[in-house]
Amino acid sequence: MKTYRKMGWLVMLFLLAMTAGTWIVEAESGVGNALKKWQAGVGWGWVWGENDEVGSLNEMTNASRMAALQSVSTGTVYDLGILYDRNSFKWPGHSPGEIMAFRTPEGTKRQADTDFVPIDGLGTSWHSCALFMNDNVATQIDSLGHATMSDDNHWYNGYREEDWGGDWGPRKCDASTIPPVIARGVMIDVASYVGKEVLPANYAITVDDLQGALKQQGTVLRPGDVVLVRTGTLKFWDETGADHELIGEHDSAGITLESAKWLVEQQGAMMVGSDTSGLEWKPSAEEQEAYAAKYKSFMPVHTYLLIEQGVHIAEFHYLEELAEQKIFDFCYICTTAKIKGTTAGFALRPIAVQ
């Protein structure tokens, strides 16, 4: 009888261990991400309903966020944001930025015609700045309303400019609809894979490059990942990215449309980004006309990810420290300012936590 009891306890312990193992495997494999809409070979698309403004980030759940947070082992934080000021490099299609002193201690005390004149015995005053700033500068996440296409100027989920445009920004899929992102992050170090500190100008990152880098790193992508591709461009950012010529040269390296499709349709990437201003490959001046004619767009990766798939694009993420420490997977955390009408979350400070 005692032998049977012992066997019963052993069976029970075995089953509990198997169940716990299943929970661990599910959490680590991304099953906890409850991928409701992603289909291998297809990706996402306009599958979340006619009123959706969030796209693939709908796939995040409490379980997936817990799995990402529970992967943290040391608590080490890596700052993925870059410092911005009026001299910083930006894509030429965006306006410059100015930070202007609106109220200063000297001004509020000297000028009596301000809207508020402080009167106290301590000489208390304050600094306040007015910002004239583009919503696509420094570390950023493009909203699903950022890129448009076709004669009707539609964006993700069929929202059209004539219906949802406006003088104060798009009224559907603006950056305020980007939810707080907590997910497994993966850095694919393509620059190191090809033996370069920084990828050369106009380098087209292929599927073979991504697969080779992942194999070299020993990293496996899982559906629901935030995938960040390193070109090394931000090695030249220094303090505030003032060397436009040097940064602009290497900023032209990026992923091809085929690479973007592989990441989304075959690997289930929930958000795709890089350390450049635009993520995607920019062909040389001699190739640009043929390239645009082939894809019917000068930025086919943007139209594919943002419009067709509903996948947000993360840009100018600082990956140099991760590369130095050989940190390839981590808990990625980022939130954007809730400013209605903005077309990207800008000047962000996302973090990678290991």
C-alpha positions as CSV (number, residue, x, y, z in Angstrom):
1,M,0.0,0.0,0.0
2,K,2.8,2.4,0.9
3,T,4.5,1.6,-2.4
4,Y,1.3,2.5,-4.3
5,R,1.0,5.8,-2.3
6,K,4.5,6.7,-3.1
7,M,3.9,5.9,-6.8
8,G,0.8,8.1,-6.7
9,W,2.7,11.0,-5.3
10,L,5.4,10.5,-7.8
11,V,2.8,10.6,-10.6
12,M,1.3,13.7,-9.2
13,L,4.6,15.4,-8.9
14,F,5.5,14.4,-12.5
15,L,2.2,15.8,-13.8
16,L,2.7,19.1,-11.9
17,A,6.2,19.4,-13.3
18,M,5.0,18.7,-16.8
19,T,2.3,21.4,-16.3
20,A,4.7,23.9,-15.0
21,G,7.1,23.1,-17.8
22,T,4.2,23.7,-20.3
23,W,3.5,27.0,-18.7
24,I,7.2,28.0,-19.0
25,V,7.4,26.8,-22.6
26,E,4.2,28.7,-23.5
27,A,5.5,31.9,-21.9
28,E,8.8,31.6,-23.6
29,S,7.5,30.6,-27.0
30,G,5.1,33.4,-27.3
31,V,2.0,31.2,-26.8
32,G,1.1,33.5,-23.9
33,N,0.8,36.3,-26.5
34,A,-2.5,34.8,-27.6
35,L,-1.9,35.6,-31.3
36,K,-5.6,36.1,-32.2
37,K,-5.2,37.3,-35.8
38,W,-1.7,36.6,-37.1
39,Q,-1.5,33.9,-39.7
40,A,1.8,32.4,-40.9
41,G,2.4,33.3,-44.5
42,V,-0.1,36.1,-44.4
43,G,0.7,38.3,-41.4
44,W,-2.0,40.6,-40.1
45,G,-3.8,43.1,-42.4
46,W,-7.1,44.8,-41.9
47,V,-8.5,42.1,-39.6
48,W,-9.4,43.9,-36.4
49,G,-12.7,45.5,-37.5
50,E,-13.7,48.5,-39.4
51,N,-13.1,50.9,-36.5
52,D,-9.7,49.7,-35.5
53,E,-6.8,52.1,-35.2
54,V,-4.2,49.9,-33.4
55,G,-3.3,47.1,-35.8
56,S,-0.9,44.4,-34.8
57,L,-0.3,45.9,-31.3
58,N,-3.8,44.5,-30.5
59,E,-2.0,41.2,-30.1
60,M,-0.6,42.3,-26.8
61,T,-2.3,40.8,-23.8
62,N,-1.8,40.7,-20.1
63,A,-0.3,37.3,-20.5
64,S,2.2,38.5,-23.2
65,R,3.2,41.5,-21.1
66,M,3.7,39.3,-18.1
67,A,5.9,36.9,-20.1
68,A,8.0,39.8,-21.3
69,L,8.4,41.2,-17.8
70,Q,9.1,37.9,-16.2
71,S,12.0,37.4,-18.7
72,V,13.9,40.1,-16.9
73,S,16.8,38.6,-15.0
74,T,19.2,41.4,-13.8
75,G,17.1,44.6,-14.0
76,T,19.7,46.2,-16.2
77,V,18.2,49.1,-18.2
78,Y,19.5,50.2,-21.6
79,D,18.3,53.6,-22.9
80,L,17.3,53.2,-26.5
81,G,16.5,56.9,-27.0
82,I,18.7,59.5,-28.7
83,L,19.2,63.1,-27.5
84,Y,17.5,65.7,-29.8
85,D,18.0,69.5,-30.2
86,R,17.5,72.0,-33.0
87,N,20.7,70.9,-34.8
88,S,19.8,67.2,-35.0
89,F,19.7,65.2,-38.2
90,K,16.2,64.4,-39.5
91,W,14.6,63.0,-42.6
92,P,14.3,66.0,-45.1
93,G,10.5,65.6,-45.3
94,H,10.0,66.8,-41.8
95,S,10.2,70.4,-40.4
96,P,13.1,71.6,-38.1
97,G,12.5,72.0,-34.4
98,E,13.0,74.9,-32.1
99,I,12.8,75.0,-28.3
100,M,12.0,78.6,-27.2
101,A,12.1,80.0,-23.7
102,F,8.5,81.2,-23.1
103,R,9.0,82.3,-19.5
104,T,12.3,82.8,-17.7
105,P,13.2,83.9,-14.1
106,E,14.7,87.2,-15.4
107,G,11.9,87.9,-17.8
108,T,9.0,87.3,-15.4
109,K,10.6,89.6,-12.8
110,R,11.6,92.4,-15.2
111,Q,8.5,92.5,-17.5
112,A,5.4,93.6,-15.8
113,D,3.1,93.0,-18.8
114,T,3.3,89.1,-18.6
115,D,0.1,87.2,-18.0
116,F,1.3,86.4,-14.4
117,V,3.6,88.4,-12.2
118,P,4.9,86.4,-9.2
119,I,5.0,88.4,-6.0
120,D,6.6,86.7,-2.9
121,G,9.4,87.2,-0.5
122,L,11.6,84.4,-1.9
123,G,11.9,85.7,-5.4
124,T,10.3,82.5,-6.7
125,S,10.1,82.1,-10.5
126,W,10.3,79.4,-13.2
127,H,11.4,78.2,-16.6
128,S,8.8,77.3,-19.2
129,C,9.5,76.5,-22.9
130,A,7.4,76.7,-26.0
131,L,8.2,74.0,-28.6
132,F,8.0,74.2,-32.4
133,M,8.8,70.7,-33.2
134,N,8.0,68.0,-35.8
135,D,6.3,64.9,-34.7
136,N,8.8,62.7,-36.6
137,V,12.1,63.5,-35.0
138,A,14.6,61.6,-32.9
139,T,13.6,58.2,-31.5
140,Q,10.1,57.6,-32.7
141,I,7.3,55.2,-33.5
142,D,5.3,55.9,-36.7
143,S,1.5,55.8,-36.2
144,L,-0.7,53.9,-38.6
145,G,-1.8,57.3,-40.0
146,H,1.7,58.4,-41.0
147,A,1.8,57.0,-44.5
148,T,-0.9,57.2,-47.2
149,M,-1.3,55.8,-50.7
150,S,-3.4,55.8,-53.9
151,D,-5.5,58.7,-55.4
152,D,-7.8,58.7,-52.3
153,N,-4.8,59.1,-49.9
154,H,-6.0,56.3,-47.7
155,W,-4.0,54.8,-44.8
156,Y,-4.5,51.8,-42.6
157,N,-7.9,50.2,-42.4
158,G,-9.2,52.3,-45.4
159,Y,-9.3,55.6,-43.6
160,R,-9.3,58.3,-46.3
161,E,-7.9,61.9,-46.2
162,E,-11.2,63.4,-47.4
163,D,-13.0,61.7,-44.5
164,W,-10.5,61.7,-41.6
165,G,-7.9,64.4,-42.5
166,G,-7.9,67.8,-40.8
167,D,-6.0,71.0,-40.1
168,W,-4.9,69.6,-36.7
169,G,-3.6,66.2,-37.8
170,P,-5.3,63.0,-38.8
171,R,-8.4,62.1,-36.8
172,K,-7.9,58.4,-37.1
173,C,-4.8,56.3,-36.3
174,D,-2.9,59.2,-34.8
175,A,0.0,58.6,-32.4
176,S,-2.3,58.9,-29.4
177,T,-3.8,55.5,-30.4
178,I,-0.4,53.7,-30.0
179,P,-0.8,51.7,-26.8
180,P,1.9,51.3,-24.2
181,V,4.2,48.7,-25.6
182,I,5.6,45.9,-23.3
183,A,6.8,43.0,-25.3
184,R,9.8,40.8,-26.0
185,G,12.3,42.8,-28.0
186,V,14.9,41.3,-30.3
187,M,17.9,43.2,-31.7
188,I,19.3,41.8,-35.0
189,D,22.9,43.0,-35.3
190,V,23.3,43.0,-39.1
191,A,26.3,45.3,-39.0
192,S,28.3,42.8,-36.9
193,Y,27.1,39.9,-39.0
194,V,28.6,41.4,-42.2
195,G,31.8,42.4,-40.3
196,K,31.2,46.1,-40.2
197,E,31.0,48.7,-37.5
198,V,28.5,50.5,-39.6
199,L,26.7,49.3,-42.8
200,P,27.9,51.2,-45.9
201,A,25.7,53.7,-47.7
202,N,22.7,52.2,-49.5
203,Y,23.2,48.8,-48.1
204,A,20.1,46.6,-48.7
205,I,19.5,44.3,-45.8
206,T,18.2,41.0,-47.2
207,V,16.4,38.0,-45.7
208,D,19.7,36.1,-45.8
209,D,21.3,38.9,-43.8
210,L,18.6,38.7,-41.1
211,Q,18.7,34.9,-41.0
212,G,22.5,34.9,-40.9
213,A,22.7,37.4,-38.1
214,L,20.1,35.5,-36.0
215,K,22.0,32.3,-36.5
216,Q,25.3,33.9,-35.5
217,Q,23.6,35.5,-32.4
218,G,21.9,32.2,-31.5
219,T,18.6,34.1,-31.3
220,V,15.2,32.8,-32.4
221,L,12.3,35.1,-33.3
222,R,8.9,34.4,-31.9
223,P,5.5,35.7,-33.0
224,G,4.6,38.9,-31.2
225,D,8.2,40.2,-31.0
226,V,9.4,43.8,-31.4
227,V,12.2,43.4,-33.9
228,L,15.0,46.1,-34.1
229,V,17.6,45.9,-36.8
230,R,21.0,47.4,-36.2
231,T,22.9,49.1,-39.0
232,G,25.3,51.0,-36.7
233,T,24.3,54.4,-38.0
234,L,23.8,55.9,-34.6
235,K,27.5,55.3,-33.8
236,F,27.8,58.7,-35.5
237,W,25.1,60.5,-33.5
238,D,27.5,61.7,-30.8
239,E,25.5,64.1,-28.5
240,T,22.7,65.4,-30.7
241,G,23.2,64.2,-34.3
242,A,24.7,67.4,-35.7
243,D,26.8,65.8,-38.4
244,H,24.1,65.6,-41.0
245,E,26.4,64.5,-43.9
246,L,27.9,61.5,-42.1
247,I,24.7,60.3,-40.6
248,G,22.8,60.9,-43.8
249,E,25.2,58.7,-45.7
250,H,24.8,55.6,-43.5
251,D,21.1,56.4,-42.8
252,S,20.4,55.0,-46.3
253,A,21.0,51.4,-45.2
254,G,17.9,49.4,-44.3
255,I,15.7,46.4,-44.8
256,T,14.2,45.6,-48.2
257,L,10.5,44.9,-48.8
258,E,11.2,41.2,-49.0
259,S,12.9,41.4,-45.6
260,A,9.9,43.2,-44.1
261,K,7.5,40.6,-45.5
262,W,9.7,37.8,-44.0
263,L,9.7,39.4,-40.6
264,V,5.9,39.9,-40.5
265,E,4.5,37.0,-42.5
266,Q,6.9,34.3,-41.6
267,Q,8.1,35.4,-38.1
268,G,5.2,37.3,-36.7
269,A,7.0,40.5,-35.8
270,M,4.5,42.8,-34.1
271,M,6.6,46.0,-34.6
272,V,9.7,46.5,-36.7
273,G,12.3,49.1,-36.3
274,S,15.9,50.1,-36.6
275,D,18.6,52.7,-35.7
276,T,17.9,54.8,-38.8
277,S,15.4,57.5,-39.5
278,G,13.3,55.4,-41.9
279,L,14.0,51.7,-41.4
280,E,13.9,50.8,-45.0
281,W,16.6,50.6,-47.7
282,K,17.2,53.8,-49.7
283,P,18.6,53.1,-53.1
284,S,21.3,55.2,-54.7
285,A,20.3,58.2,-56.8
286,E,20.9,56.2,-59.9
287,E,18.6,53.4,-58.7
288,Q,15.8,55.5,-57.2
289,E,13.6,55.9,-60.4
290,A,13.7,52.2,-61.3
291,Y,13.1,51.3,-57.7
292,A,10.0,53.5,-57.3
293,A,8.6,52.2,-60.6
294,K,9.1,48.6,-59.6
295,Y,7.2,49.0,-56.3
296,K,5.0,52.0,-57.3
297,S,6.3,53.7,-54.1
298,F,9.5,55.4,-53.0
299,M,8.9,53.9,-49.6
300,P,7.4,50.4,-50.1
301,V,8.3,49.1,-46.7
302,H,6.4,51.9,-45.0
303,T,3.3,51.3,-47.2
304,Y,3.5,47.6,-46.6
305,L,4.0,47.7,-42.8
306,L,1.9,50.7,-41.8
307,I,-0.9,50.6,-44.4
308,E,-1.3,47.0,-45.6
309,Q,-0.3,45.1,-42.4
310,G,-1.0,47.6,-39.6
311,V,2.5,47.1,-38.1
312,H,4.0,50.2,-36.4
313,I,7.6,51.3,-37.4
314,A,10.1,52.1,-34.7
315,E,12.9,54.5,-35.9
316,F,16.2,55.9,-34.5
317,H,16.4,53.4,-31.7
318,Y,19.9,53.5,-30.1
319,L,21.3,50.0,-30.3
320,E,25.0,50.6,-29.8
321,E,25.1,49.7,-26.1
322,L,23.1,46.5,-26.7
323,A,25.5,45.5,-29.5
324,E,28.6,46.2,-27.3
325,Q,27.1,44.0,-24.5
326,K,25.8,41.4,-27.0
327,I,22.3,41.7,-25.6
328,F,20.0,40.3,-28.3
329,D,16.7,39.7,-26.5
330,F,15.2,41.7,-23.7
331,C,11.9,43.2,-22.4
332,Y,11.1,46.2,-24.6
333,I,9.1,49.0,-23.0
334,C,7.9,52.2,-24.6
335,T,5.0,54.6,-24.2
336,T,4.2,57.7,-26.4
337,A,2.9,61.1,-25.5
338,K,-0.9,61.3,-25.9
339,I,-1.0,64.3,-28.2
340,K,-4.0,64.1,-30.4
341,G,-3.3,64.5,-34.1
342,T,0.4,63.7,-34.1
343,T,1.5,61.3,-36.8
344,A,4.3,59.7,-34.7
345,G,5.4,59.3,-31.1
346,F,8.5,61.4,-31.2
347,A,11.6,62.2,-29.1
348,L,10.9,59.0,-27.2
349,R,12.9,57.2,-24.5
350,P,12.1,53.5,-24.9
351,I,14.1,51.1,-22.8
352,A,15.4,47.5,-23.0
353,V,15.4,45.7,-19.7
354,Q,17.4,42.5,-19.2
